[in-house]
Amino acid sequence: MDVTRRRLLTLAGAATLSGAMAGALKAEGLTAEQAGAPAAQSTAPLFALTRPVHVGAVCLRARNMGLLKGYYTGMLGLEVLAETTDEVTLGAGSVALLHILSRPDAEPEASGQAGLYHTAFLMPSRTDLARWLVHVARSQFPLVGFADHSVSEAVYLADPEGNGVEVYSDRPVERWLWAGDRVSMGTKELDIDDIFLKTQTRTDRDDYAAVPAGLRIGHIHLKVGALEAARGFYNTGLGLDVVAGDDQRGATFLSSGRYHHHVGANIWDSRDAGQRQDSMTGLDWFSLQTNDDTILAARKAELAAKGFAVSEIDGGFEALDPWGTRVRLVKV
Protein backbone atom coordinates (compact mmCIF):
# COMPACT_ATOMS: atom_id res chain seq x y z
CA MET A 1 0.00 0.00 0.00
CA ASP A 2 2.75 2.43 0.91
CA VAL A 3 4.40 1.95 -2.49
CA THR A 4 1.29 3.21 -4.27
CA ARG A 5 0.93 6.07 -1.79
CA ARG A 6 4.51 7.14 -2.47
CA ARG A 7 3.88 6.99 -6.19
CA LEU A 8 0.77 9.13 -5.83
CA LEU A 9 2.70 11.69 -3.80
CA THR A 10 5.51 11.68 -6.35
CA LEU A 11 3.04 12.18 -9.18
CA ALA A 12 1.57 15.11 -7.28
CA GLY A 13 5.06 16.60 -6.94
CA ALA A 14 4.93 16.36 -3.15
CA ALA A 15 6.81 14.50 -0.43
CA THR A 16 3.88 14.45 2.01
CA LEU A 17 0.09 14.38 1.99
CA SER A 18 0.05 17.97 3.21
CA GLY A 19 2.21 18.88 0.24
CA ALA A 20 -0.26 17.16 -2.08
CA MET A 21 -3.11 18.96 -0.37
CA ALA A 22 -1.33 22.26 -1.00
CA GLY A 23 -1.63 21.49 -4.69
CA ALA A 24 -5.33 20.77 -4.25
CA LEU A 25 -5.80 24.00 -2.28
CA LYS A 26 -4.19 25.89 -5.13
CA ALA A 27 -6.49 24.09 -7.59
CA GLU A 28 -9.45 25.32 -5.51
CA GLY A 29 -8.05 28.82 -4.92
CA LEU A 30 -7.82 28.38 -1.15
CA THR A 31 -5.33 28.93 1.64
CA ALA A 32 -5.08 26.44 4.48
CA GLU A 33 -6.87 28.92 6.76
CA GLN A 34 -9.81 29.14 4.35
CA ALA A 35 -10.19 25.38 4.07
CA GLY A 36 -13.23 24.47 6.14
CA ALA A 37 -13.87 21.62 8.54
CA PRO A 38 -14.77 18.17 7.20
CA ALA A 39 -18.19 16.61 7.14
CA ALA A 40 -18.87 12.90 7.51
CA GLN A 41 -18.56 9.86 5.23
CA SER A 42 -20.10 8.58 1.83
CA THR A 43 -23.15 9.23 -0.58
CA ALA A 44 -25.67 7.64 -2.87
CA PRO A 45 -23.79 7.36 -6.17
CA LEU A 46 -24.62 9.82 -8.92
CA PHE A 47 -26.99 11.93 -6.82
CA ALA A 48 -25.68 14.78 -8.99
CA LEU A 49 -27.36 13.26 -12.05
CA THR A 50 -30.79 12.87 -10.43
CA ARG A 51 -31.27 16.62 -9.90
CA PRO A 52 -33.71 18.68 -12.03
CA VAL A 53 -30.73 20.13 -13.92
CA HIS A 54 -27.29 18.55 -14.16
CA VAL A 55 -24.14 18.67 -16.30
CA GLY A 56 -24.16 16.71 -19.53
CA ALA A 57 -21.02 17.08 -21.65
CA VAL A 58 -18.01 19.31 -22.25
CA CYS A 59 -16.41 20.29 -25.55
CA LEU A 60 -12.77 21.35 -25.84
CA ARG A 61 -10.81 22.97 -28.66
CA ALA A 62 -7.42 21.29 -29.08
CA ARG A 63 -4.30 22.07 -31.04
CA ASN A 64 -3.50 18.36 -30.96
CA MET A 65 -6.73 16.37 -30.89
CA GLY A 66 -4.91 13.04 -30.95
CA LEU A 67 -2.82 13.97 -27.93
CA LEU A 68 -5.89 14.83 -25.85
CA LYS A 69 -7.73 11.76 -27.10
CA GLY A 70 -4.83 9.60 -25.94
CA TYR A 71 -4.72 11.32 -22.58
CA TYR A 72 -8.40 10.91 -21.71
CA THR A 73 -8.62 7.35 -23.04
CA GLY A 74 -5.47 6.40 -21.14
CA MET A 75 -5.93 8.36 -17.90
CA LEU A 76 -9.69 7.76 -17.45
CA GLY A 77 -10.30 4.96 -19.93
CA LEU A 78 -12.98 6.95 -21.78
CA GLU A 79 -14.43 5.11 -24.77
CA VAL A 80 -14.16 6.46 -28.31
CA LEU A 81 -17.80 6.81 -29.40
CA ALA A 82 -17.25 8.66 -32.69
CA GLU A 83 -14.30 10.12 -34.58
CA THR A 84 -13.70 12.21 -37.67
CA THR A 85 -10.70 14.22 -38.81
CA ASP A 86 -12.18 17.26 -37.03
CA GLU A 87 -13.74 15.86 -33.84
CA VAL A 88 -13.60 12.92 -31.47
CA THR A 89 -16.35 12.07 -28.99
CA LEU A 90 -15.43 10.21 -25.81
CA GLY A 91 -17.72 8.79 -23.16
CA ALA A 92 -18.62 6.05 -20.70
CA GLY A 93 -21.36 3.47 -20.93
CA SER A 94 -22.03 4.71 -24.49
CA VAL A 95 -22.92 8.17 -23.10
CA ALA A 96 -21.03 11.09 -24.68
CA LEU A 97 -19.15 13.13 -22.08
CA LEU A 98 -16.23 14.83 -23.79
CA HIS A 99 -16.04 16.25 -27.32
CA ILE A 100 -12.61 17.30 -28.60
CA LEU A 101 -12.40 19.56 -31.66
CA SER A 102 -9.30 19.65 -33.83
CA ARG A 103 -8.05 23.25 -34.03
CA PRO A 104 -4.36 22.91 -35.00
CA ASP A 105 -4.04 26.65 -35.73
CA ALA A 106 -5.56 27.77 -32.42
CA GLU A 107 -3.51 29.89 -30.07
CA PRO A 108 -2.99 28.52 -26.55
CA GLU A 109 -5.49 30.13 -24.20
CA ALA A 110 -3.93 33.30 -22.81
CA SER A 111 -3.45 33.89 -19.10
CA GLY A 112 -6.30 35.77 -17.44
CA GLN A 113 -8.96 34.61 -19.91
CA ALA A 114 -12.41 33.47 -18.86
CA GLY A 115 -13.10 29.83 -19.67
CA LEU A 116 -12.58 26.39 -18.18
CA TYR A 117 -11.05 25.95 -14.74
CA HIS A 118 -11.68 22.21 -14.61
CA THR A 119 -14.00 19.46 -15.77
CA ALA A 120 -14.95 17.22 -12.83
CA PHE A 121 -15.54 13.54 -13.61
CA LEU A 122 -17.69 11.83 -10.97
CA MET A 123 -16.88 8.21 -10.18
CA PRO A 124 -19.92 6.01 -9.42
CA SER A 125 -18.38 4.83 -6.13
CA ARG A 126 -15.46 5.19 -3.78
CA THR A 127 -14.25 1.77 -4.92
CA ASP A 128 -14.11 3.04 -8.50
CA LEU A 129 -12.08 6.03 -7.32
CA ALA A 130 -9.69 3.72 -5.46
CA ARG A 131 -9.13 1.48 -8.48
CA TRP A 132 -8.58 4.52 -10.66
CA LEU A 133 -6.03 5.91 -8.17
CA VAL A 134 -4.02 2.71 -8.46
CA HIS A 135 -4.29 2.97 -12.24
CA VAL A 136 -2.96 6.54 -12.48
CA ALA A 137 -0.18 5.73 -10.02
CA ARG A 138 0.97 2.63 -11.84
CA SER A 139 0.55 4.35 -15.23
CA GLN A 140 2.43 7.42 -13.94
CA PHE A 141 -0.05 10.11 -14.95
CA PRO A 142 1.03 13.37 -13.24
CA LEU A 143 -1.27 14.74 -10.54
CA VAL A 144 -1.76 18.31 -9.33
CA GLY A 145 -2.94 17.27 -5.86
CA PHE A 146 -5.69 15.55 -3.93
CA ALA A 147 -7.94 16.56 -1.04
CA ASP A 148 -10.95 15.69 1.08
CA HIS A 149 -13.68 18.27 0.48
CA SER A 150 -16.10 16.94 3.13
CA VAL A 151 -18.84 16.31 0.56
CA SER A 152 -16.41 14.50 -1.74
CA GLU A 153 -12.92 13.10 -2.19
CA ALA A 154 -11.08 14.70 -5.10
CA VAL A 155 -7.97 14.30 -7.22
CA TYR A 156 -6.70 17.05 -9.53
CA LEU A 157 -4.84 16.78 -12.82
CA ALA A 158 -4.17 18.85 -15.95
CA ASP A 159 -4.35 17.51 -19.48
CA PRO A 160 -1.47 18.04 -21.96
CA GLU A 161 -2.95 21.35 -23.19
CA GLY A 162 -3.48 22.73 -19.69
CA ASN A 163 -7.19 22.05 -19.23
CA GLY A 164 -7.91 21.34 -15.57
CA VAL A 165 -9.37 17.97 -14.60
CA GLU A 166 -10.89 16.73 -11.36
CA VAL A 167 -11.77 13.09 -10.66
CA TYR A 168 -13.86 12.54 -7.53
CA SER A 169 -16.42 10.49 -5.68
CA ASP A 170 -19.18 11.87 -3.50
CA ARG A 171 -19.80 11.16 0.14
CA PRO A 172 -23.35 10.27 1.32
CA VAL A 173 -25.86 13.05 0.72
CA GLU A 174 -27.44 12.57 4.14
CA ARG A 175 -24.12 13.46 5.78
CA TRP A 176 -23.47 16.70 3.94
CA LEU A 177 -23.68 19.65 6.31
CA TRP A 178 -26.19 22.34 5.30
CA ALA A 179 -26.91 25.63 7.04
CA GLY A 180 -30.14 26.70 5.39
CA ASP A 181 -29.40 26.92 1.68
CA ARG A 182 -25.60 26.77 2.12
CA VAL A 183 -23.52 23.58 2.07
CA SER A 184 -20.21 23.14 3.90
CA MET A 185 -17.38 22.17 1.56
CA GLY A 186 -14.16 21.89 3.53
CA THR A 187 -10.66 20.95 2.41
CA LYS A 188 -8.31 18.68 4.33
CA GLU A 189 -5.77 15.99 3.59
CA LEU A 190 -7.12 13.05 1.63
CA ASP A 191 -6.80 9.78 3.56
CA ILE A 192 -5.45 7.61 0.77
CA ASP A 193 -4.82 4.65 3.06
CA ASP A 194 -8.44 4.72 4.25
CA ILE A 195 -9.69 4.75 0.65
CA PHE A 196 -7.67 1.65 -0.20
CA LEU A 197 -8.42 -0.11 3.09
CA LYS A 198 -12.18 0.51 3.26
CA THR A 199 -12.69 -0.42 -0.40
CA GLN A 200 -10.34 -3.44 -0.11
CA THR A 201 -8.53 -2.29 -3.24
CA ARG A 202 -5.42 -4.15 -4.37
CA THR A 203 -2.52 -1.78 -4.94
CA ASP A 204 -0.04 -4.31 -6.33
CA ARG A 205 -1.84 -4.49 -9.67
CA ASP A 206 -4.00 -2.33 -11.94
CA ASP A 207 -7.61 -3.55 -11.75
CA TYR A 208 -9.01 -0.50 -13.54
CA ALA A 209 -9.61 -2.44 -16.74
CA ALA A 210 -12.12 0.00 -18.26
CA VAL A 211 -13.97 3.18 -17.44
CA PRO A 212 -16.96 2.51 -15.15
CA ALA A 213 -20.11 2.60 -17.27
CA GLY A 214 -21.71 4.98 -14.77
CA LEU A 215 -18.96 7.62 -14.77
CA ARG A 216 -20.35 11.07 -15.62
CA ILE A 217 -19.38 14.74 -15.39
CA GLY A 218 -20.55 15.79 -11.94
CA HIS A 219 -19.70 19.46 -12.18
CA ILE A 220 -17.82 22.05 -14.18
CA HIS A 221 -15.72 24.87 -12.75
CA LEU A 222 -15.31 28.06 -14.78
CA LYS A 223 -13.03 31.08 -14.84
CA VAL A 224 -15.10 34.26 -15.04
CA GLY A 225 -14.50 38.00 -14.99
CA ALA A 226 -16.89 38.96 -12.17
CA LEU A 227 -18.91 36.94 -9.67
CA GLU A 228 -21.97 39.20 -9.70
CA ALA A 229 -22.25 38.85 -13.47
CA ALA A 230 -21.75 35.08 -13.20
CA ARG A 231 -24.60 34.83 -10.69
CA GLY A 232 -26.73 37.02 -12.95
CA PHE A 233 -26.41 34.42 -15.71
CA TYR A 234 -26.15 31.08 -13.90
CA ASN A 235 -28.39 31.88 -10.91
CA THR A 236 -30.95 34.43 -12.10
CA GLY A 237 -30.90 33.36 -15.75
CA LEU A 238 -30.38 29.59 -15.68
CA GLY A 239 -32.05 29.14 -12.30
CA LEU A 240 -29.23 27.38 -10.45
CA ASP A 241 -29.15 28.00 -6.69
CA VAL A 242 -26.14 29.63 -5.02
CA VAL A 243 -25.05 27.06 -2.41
CA ALA A 244 -21.51 28.08 -1.40
CA GLY A 245 -18.76 30.64 -1.90
CA ASP A 246 -18.67 34.42 -1.60
CA ASP A 247 -16.97 37.48 -3.04
CA GLN A 248 -14.26 37.43 -0.37
CA ARG A 249 -13.26 33.90 -1.36
CA GLY A 250 -13.44 34.91 -5.01
CA ALA A 251 -15.69 32.04 -6.05
CA THR A 252 -19.33 31.09 -6.21
CA PHE A 253 -20.84 27.60 -6.40
CA LEU A 254 -24.27 26.83 -7.83
CA SER A 255 -26.43 23.74 -8.11
CA SER A 256 -29.85 22.30 -8.82
CA GLY A 257 -31.79 20.28 -6.23
CA ARG A 258 -29.31 20.71 -3.33
CA TYR A 259 -26.29 19.11 -4.93
CA HIS A 260 -23.03 20.52 -3.55
CA HIS A 261 -22.38 22.18 -6.93
CA HIS A 262 -22.99 21.61 -10.62
CA VAL A 263 -21.26 24.84 -11.65
CA GLY A 264 -18.40 26.64 -9.93
CA ALA A 265 -17.10 30.05 -11.02
CA ASN A 266 -14.04 31.92 -9.80
CA ILE A 267 -12.07 35.11 -10.47
CA TRP A 268 -8.76 33.89 -9.04
CA ASP A 269 -6.87 34.28 -12.32
CA SER A 270 -9.50 35.98 -14.49
CA ARG A 271 -10.81 39.03 -12.63
CA ASP A 272 -12.21 41.60 -15.10
CA ALA A 273 -11.68 39.22 -18.04
CA GLY A 274 -13.31 40.31 -21.27
CA GLN A 275 -14.89 38.30 -24.07
CA ARG A 276 -13.41 34.90 -24.81
CA GLN A 277 -11.62 34.38 -28.11
CA ASP A 278 -12.91 31.58 -30.33
CA SER A 279 -9.46 31.37 -31.91
CA MET A 280 -7.96 30.05 -28.64
CA THR A 281 -7.79 26.56 -27.19
CA GLY A 282 -9.82 25.51 -24.17
CA LEU A 283 -13.55 25.32 -23.57
CA ASP A 284 -15.79 25.48 -26.63
CA TRP A 285 -19.15 24.70 -24.93
CA PHE A 286 -20.68 22.69 -22.13
CA SER A 287 -24.18 21.36 -21.66
CA LEU A 288 -26.68 21.18 -18.85
CA GLN A 289 -29.51 18.66 -19.07
CA THR A 290 -33.09 18.46 -17.78
CA ASN A 291 -36.07 16.19 -18.36
CA ASP A 292 -38.52 18.98 -17.51
CA ASP A 293 -40.04 20.93 -20.42
CA THR A 294 -41.19 23.63 -18.00
CA ILE A 295 -37.63 24.29 -16.83
CA LEU A 296 -36.39 24.40 -20.41
CA ALA A 297 -39.02 26.93 -21.50
CA ALA A 298 -38.71 29.09 -18.37
CA ARG A 299 -34.93 29.34 -18.52
CA LYS A 300 -34.94 30.19 -22.22
CA ALA A 301 -37.50 32.95 -21.67
CA GLU A 302 -35.67 34.35 -18.63
CA LEU A 303 -32.30 34.53 -20.38
CA ALA A 304 -33.80 36.14 -23.46
CA ALA A 305 -35.66 38.65 -21.30
CA LYS A 306 -32.40 39.63 -19.63
CA GLY A 307 -30.76 40.28 -22.99
CA PHE A 308 -28.52 37.24 -23.25
CA ALA A 309 -27.93 35.82 -26.72
CA VAL A 310 -30.09 32.69 -27.03
CA SER A 311 -30.38 30.41 -30.05
CA GLU A 312 -32.24 27.19 -30.81
CA ILE A 313 -30.32 23.92 -31.01
CA ASP A 314 -31.48 20.34 -31.35
CA GLY A 315 -33.32 19.41 -28.15
CA GLY A 316 -33.03 22.78 -26.45
CA PHE A 317 -31.17 26.08 -26.68
CA GLU A 318 -27.71 27.59 -26.43
CA ALA A 319 -26.91 30.84 -24.63
CA LEU A 320 -23.77 32.91 -24.27
CA ASP A 321 -22.72 33.83 -20.75
CA PRO A 322 -21.28 37.34 -20.10
CA TRP A 323 -17.83 36.20 -21.37
CA GLY A 324 -19.05 34.39 -24.46
CA THR A 325 -18.87 30.88 -23.02
CA ARG A 326 -21.44 28.77 -24.86
CA VAL A 327 -23.83 27.01 -22.49
CA ARG A 328 -26.42 24.55 -23.74
CA LEU A 329 -29.57 23.49 -21.89
CA VAL A 330 -31.08 20.41 -23.50
CA LYS A 331 -33.91 17.96 -22.83
CA VAL A 332 -32.99 14.35 -22.02
N, C-alpha and C positions, 0 to 999 in steps of 0.2 A: 504493500500500500504506500509506503513512504517513497518508493521509487517514483511512482506516478505523481505523488504530491510534489516531489522535487522537480519533476519534469514540467508540471503545470506552473510552478513558480518561476522556473527558468524561462518558459515560454512567455510569461507575463513580465519578464525583465526584472524580477524581484527576488530577493534572497529570503524573504519572510512573507507570511500571509498579510501582515500589516502593510508591507511594501506593495503587494498585489492589490490590496484594498485602496491604497493611495491612487493607483491607476484607475480603479473603478470610480473613486470619488471625483477624479479629474474628468472621467467620462460623463459623470452626472453633474459637473459644475459645482461641487460641494467642497467645503473644508471639513476637517474632522469635527470641528465644533458644531457645524450645521447638520451633521449626520444625526438623525433622530434615534430614539430608542427602538429596539426590536419589538415586533409583535410575536404571536405564537406560531405554531407549526401547521402545515399542509392544506390544500384546497381541492374541490371538485374540479377535475381536469376540464379545460376549455370552457370555463365559465365565461370567459371573455367573448366567446363566439355565440353565446346564447342571449346576449343583450339585444335590445331593439335595433341598435346600430353597432356595427363592429368593423374592423379593418378587413379588407379583402386582399388586395394585391398591391405591389409596388413595381414601378417601372424605372429603370436606370438607363442613362445614356453612357456608353462606354467607348473609350478610344480603342480598346482591345477587347472585343466581345468574347473571343475565345478564352482569353485569360480569366475574365470574370466567370464565364461558364465553368471552366475547370476548377476555379476556387470554390464556388458554391456547390458543385456536384461532389467535390472532394471533401470539403470541410463539413458540410451538412448532409451530403448524400442526396441532394435534391434531384428529382427525376427530370430528364429532358422530355417535355411534353410536345413541343413543336420547335422547328428550327428552319430558318431561311438564311440567306446571305446577310439579311439586314436585322434579324431579330431572333432571339432564342427565348422560349418560355419554359421556365422551370417550376416544379411543384412537388407536392406530396399527396399520395393517395389519389392521383389523377386530378387534383385540384391545382389550378394555376396560382402561384404565389409571387413569382418574381419574373418580370419581363426585362430583358436586356437588349437595348437597341445598339446597333453598330454605328458609331459616329467617329470614324478614324481621324477626321479633321477637327474634332472638337478641342477646344482649349481646356486644360485642367481647371476645375472650379477655383476661382480666385478666393483668397482669404477674405473673410468678412461678409461673404455673400449669404443671403437667405437660401434655404434649401434643406437638404437631409442632414440630420444629426446622426440618427441611426434607425435601422430597421430591426425590430425586435421579434425574433422567431420564438414562439411559445411551444415548448415541449409538452406532450400530452401527460407526462408524469415525471416525478422525481427520478424514477428508475431510468427513464429515457435520457434525462439530463446526465445522470451518472455514467451511463454507457457512452454517451457522446463525449463526456469529459475524458474518458479513457482513450477514445478514438482520437481526439485532437492532440492529446499528449503523445500518444504513440506515433501519430502521423506528423507531429512537430509543426502544427499550425500555430503561428505566433498569437499570443493573447495580449490584450491591453490591460486587463485586470478582472477581478471577480469579487462580488460582494453580496451580502445578505441584506435585502431591502425590506425585511419584515413581511411584506405581502408576497414576496417572491425571492428566488435565489437566481442570481444573474451572472453571466460571463460576457465580457466585452472583447470584441475583435475589430479589425479594420480590413476591408478587402484590398486587393492590390492597387485599386485606384483611389483609395482613401475614404470610401464610403463606410460609415460606422455600422457595426453589426452588434446586436445583443442576442444571446441565446439564453432562455430562462425557463423556469417552471414556477407555477404559482403555488402558494400555500393555501390552506383551506379558507374558503370565503368566510365561514362562520367565525374565524379567528382573526380576521382583519379588524383593526381598531378604528372605529369611526367616532367622530365628535360632531354630531349633526350631519351636515353634508360634506364634511371633510374627512379624508382617510389619512392615517398615519403611515408614511413610507420612510422608514429609517434606513440607515446604512451602517453596517458593521462587517467585521471579517466573516467571510464565508467559511463554514466548517466543512471543509472538503472530506475529512475523515468520516464525519457523521453521514454525509451523503453516501459514501461508498459502503459504510457499515450498515446503515439502516436499509439500504436497497439491496444489500448482499451482492454487490457488483464486483466481479472479478477484475483485477487491475493488471494481471499478468498476461492478458490477451485482449484483443480488440473484438468485442461482441456486437459492435454497432455495424451490423451487416448492411443495413439499408435505412433510409430515412423513415421514421415512424409515419404510418399512413395518416395519423391524426395531427401531425405538426401543422401549425398555421402561423400567420403573423398576428401576434397578440396586440401590439401597439406600434406606433410610429412616432419618432421624436424629431421635431423640426427646428431649424434655425430660422428665427424671424427678426424683423427690425424693431418691433415694439410690441410689448405684451398687451396693451390696451387694444391695439388694432387686431392682434391675434384673437383675443377674446370676442371682439366685435364680429369676426367672421366665424370662428369655430363654435363659440358659445351662442351668441345672439342669432347668427345666421344659420348655422348647421344644427343648432339645438343641443350640442353636447354640454354636459354640466361641468362646471369648474369644481374639482374635487381636492386639489392640492396645489401648493406653490403660491408665491406672491411676488410682488415687484422687488422686494428687498432681496429675495433669493435669485431673482432674474429669470424665473421660469414659471410656467403655468401648466397644469395638467388637467385634462378634460376627459370625460367618459360618458357612456350611455348605460343606464341601468345599474349604477353603483359598482362598476368595475373600477379597479384602482387607477387605470388610465388607458384610453385608446389612442389619445393624441397628447403628446407633450410638445411644448414650444419654449425655446429659451433665447436669450439675447446675449449669452456669454461671449460669443465671438462675432456677433452679427448686429449689434445695436445700431439702429438708424440705417440698416441696409436698405438699398433701393430695389428696383425691379430686377428680377432674375434674368439672366441671359440664356436664351435657348441654345446659343452656340457653345455653351460650356457643358462639361461632364456633370454627372450627379443625378439628382432626382428629375425625372421627366413628369410623372404623375403618380398618384396613389389613389386607391379606391376605398370607400366605405360602403357597406352593404346593409340592406334592411329587407325584411319580408312584408313590410307594412306600407301599403299604397298611400295611406294618410300621411305618414311621415315624409314620404318621397314628395308628395304634392305640396305639403306645408313648407318644407325646407326650400324647395325650388322657388316658391312664391316669396318667402321671406328674404332670400338672398337677392332676388330680382328687385324687390321693393327697396332694398337698401343700396341698390346701385351696383352690385357686383355683376361682373360679366358671367352670364349663364347660357349654356348652349345644350341642345338635345344630343344625347348619344344613345346607342342601343341599350335599352333597359333602364334608362334613367337620364341623368344630366351631369354636365361637367361645369364647374365654376372655378374662377381664378381667385385665389386669396389675395390679400393686399400686396404681396410681393410677386405675384404671377405664378405661384405654384398651382398646378392643375390638380384639382380635387374632384373625384367622381363619386356620386352617390347613385348606387344602382340597386335594382330589385333582384332578390335571389329567391 
